[in-house]
């Protein structure tokens, strides 16, 4: 795992197409802005887990 420290307003770039910007830090909460092409789905981990579980149930 790569660990990167960033300050508010700074950006992390993942290849040429995905950018993650630190918008705010309030206590234990960090807010990010994520820019990615429409064909790349971006989900919080708990939502992604539900999607995977739902698809597994549909597949049987």
C-alpha positions as CSV (number, residue, x, y, z in Angstrom):
1,X,0.0,0.0,0.0
2,X,1.3,3.4,-0.9
3,X,0.7,6.0,1.8
4,X,0.7,9.6,0.7
5,X,0.3,12.7,2.9
6,X,-1.7,15.6,1.3
7,X,-2.9,19.0,2.5
8,X,-6.3,20.6,1.7
9,X,-6.4,21.5,-2.0
10,X,-3.7,19.1,-3.0
11,X,-4.3,16.4,-5.6
12,X,-3.3,12.8,-6.1
13,X,-3.1,11.6,-9.8
14,X,-3.7,8.0,-10.8
15,X,-2.6,7.7,-14.4
16,X,-3.7,10.5,-16.7
17,X,-7.4,10.2,-16.1
18,X,-8.2,9.9,-12.3
19,X,-7.6,12.8,-9.9
20,X,-8.4,12.8,-6.2
21,X,-8.4,16.1,-4.4
22,X,-8.5,16.7,-0.7
23,X,-11.4,19.1,-0.1
24,X,-11.6,19.3,3.7
25,X,-10.5,17.7,6.9
26,X,-12.9,18.0,9.9
27,X,-11.9,15.9,13.0
28,X,-11.7,12.3,11.8
29,X,-13.5,13.0,8.5
30,X,-11.7,13.7,5.2
31,X,-13.7,14.8,2.2
32,X,-12.3,14.0,-1.3
33,X,-13.3,15.1,-4.7
34,X,-12.8,12.4,-7.4
35,X,-12.6,13.1,-11.1
36,X,-12.7,10.0,-13.3
37,X,-14.0,9.1,-16.8
38,X,-17.6,8.0,-16.8
39,X,-16.7,4.4,-17.7
40,X,-14.8,4.0,-14.4
41,X,-17.1,3.4,-11.5
42,X,-16.1,5.0,-8.2
43,X,-17.7,3.7,-5.0
44,X,-17.1,3.8,-1.2
45,X,-15.9,0.4,-0.1
46,X,-19.1,-0.5,1.8
47,X,-21.2,0.3,-1.3
48,X,-18.9,-1.7,-3.5
49,X,-19.2,-4.7,-1.2
50,X,-23.1,-4.5,-1.4
51,X,-22.9,-4.4,-5.2
52,X,-20.6,-7.4,-5.3
53,X,-22.9,-9.4,-2.9
54,X,-25.9,-8.5,-5.0
55,X,-24.3,-9.6,-8.2
56,X,-23.2,-12.9,-6.6
57,X,-26.8,-13.5,-5.5
58,X,-28.1,-12.9,-9.0
59,X,-25.5,-15.2,-10.5
60,X,-26.8,-18.0,-8.3
